[in-house]
Amino acid sequence: MPTWIPACRLDDIEPEGVIRFDHAGRTFAIYRSPEDELFCTDGLCTHEAVHLAEGLVMGHEIECPKHSGVFDYRTGEALRPPACINLRTYPVEVVDGIVRIAA
């Protein structure tokens, strides 16, 4: 049974946006897709540990702000070098307007 961690309010994430969430010494990135779905990945780029929430969201992709590596935030797949290691992804749910992740 996963442990659900309250991360933010749904209204805190703009459509086609991303926010940073820190919990228990870990950093996560929570995304809101163009279709209004929510996704969560590790919050640091696998190339040089830069905060992805400071990057650019385009469709279903996040671009790292430092070296422009790109990930599909739905799957965590690294799509463009220098990123070559996939991000871990986490389940997301919304309960009473609160976004929760299972980490």
C-alpha positions as CSV (number, residue, x, y, z in Angstrom):
1,M,0.0,0.0,0.0
2,P,1.6,3.3,-1.1
3,T,2.1,6.2,1.4
4,W,0.3,9.3,-0.1
5,I,2.0,12.6,0.7
6,P,0.1,15.9,0.4
7,A,2.2,18.1,-1.9
8,C,0.2,21.2,-2.8
9,R,-3.2,22.4,-3.9
10,L,-4.3,21.7,-7.4
11,D,-4.7,25.4,-8.0
12,D,-1.0,25.8,-7.2
13,I,0.0,24.2,-10.6
14,E,-0.8,26.2,-13.7
15,P,-2.1,24.3,-16.8
16,E,1.0,23.1,-18.7
17,G,3.1,24.0,-15.6
18,V,5.4,22.5,-13.1
19,I,6.2,23.1,-9.4
20,R,8.9,21.9,-7.1
21,F,8.0,19.8,-4.0
22,D,10.5,18.9,-1.3
23,H,9.8,16.2,1.2
24,A,12.0,14.1,3.5
25,G,15.3,15.2,1.9
26,R,14.0,14.5,-1.6
27,T,13.0,16.8,-4.4
28,F,10.1,16.1,-6.8
29,A,8.6,17.9,-9.8
30,I,4.8,17.8,-10.3
31,Y,3.4,18.6,-13.7
32,R,0.0,19.6,-15.1
33,S,-0.4,18.4,-18.7
34,P,-2.3,20.2,-21.5
35,E,-5.1,17.6,-20.9
36,D,-5.2,18.6,-17.2
37,E,-3.6,15.4,-16.0
38,L,-1.0,15.4,-13.2
39,F,2.3,13.6,-13.2
40,C,5.3,13.5,-10.9
41,T,9.0,12.8,-11.4
42,D,12.2,13.1,-9.5
43,G,12.8,16.8,-9.3
44,L,16.5,16.9,-10.2
45,C,17.9,16.3,-13.7
46,T,19.8,13.0,-14.0
47,H,22.6,14.8,-15.8
48,E,23.7,17.4,-13.2
49,A,21.1,17.5,-10.4
50,V,19.6,20.8,-11.5
51,H,16.0,21.6,-10.3
52,L,13.7,20.7,-13.2
53,A,10.9,22.9,-11.9
54,E,13.0,25.9,-13.1
55,G,12.9,24.4,-16.6
56,L,10.6,24.9,-19.6
57,V,7.5,22.7,-20.0
58,M,6.5,22.2,-23.6
59,G,3.5,19.8,-24.2
60,H,4.5,16.6,-22.3
61,E,8.2,17.5,-22.0
62,I,10.4,19.3,-19.5
63,E,13.6,20.9,-20.6
64,C,16.4,21.2,-18.0
65,P,17.4,24.8,-17.5
66,K,21.1,24.2,-17.4
67,H,22.1,22.0,-20.4
68,S,18.7,21.7,-22.2
69,G,18.3,17.9,-21.7
70,V,14.7,17.0,-22.3
71,F,12.5,14.4,-20.5
72,D,8.9,13.1,-21.2
73,Y,7.4,13.8,-17.7
74,R,4.7,11.2,-18.3
75,T,7.2,8.3,-18.4
76,G,10.4,9.9,-17.2
77,E,12.2,8.9,-20.4
78,A,15.3,11.0,-21.3
79,L,14.6,12.3,-24.8
80,R,17.6,14.6,-25.6
81,P,21.2,14.6,-24.5
82,P,23.0,15.4,-22.4
83,A,20.4,13.7,-20.2
84,C,20.6,9.9,-20.9
85,I,19.3,8.4,-17.6
86,N,15.5,8.3,-17.2
87,L,13.7,10.1,-14.3
88,R,11.8,8.0,-11.8
89,T,8.0,8.7,-11.9
90,Y,5.5,8.5,-9.0
91,P,1.7,8.1,-8.9
92,V,-0.4,11.2,-8.3
93,E,-3.9,11.7,-7.1
94,V,-6.1,14.6,-6.2
95,V,-8.3,14.4,-3.1
96,D,-10.5,17.4,-2.2
97,G,-8.3,19.7,-4.2
98,I,-5.1,18.5,-2.7
99,V,-2.4,16.9,-4.9
100,R,-0.8,13.9,-3.3
101,I,2.1,11.8,-4.5
102,A,3.0,8.2,-3.6
103,A,6.7,8.2,-2.9
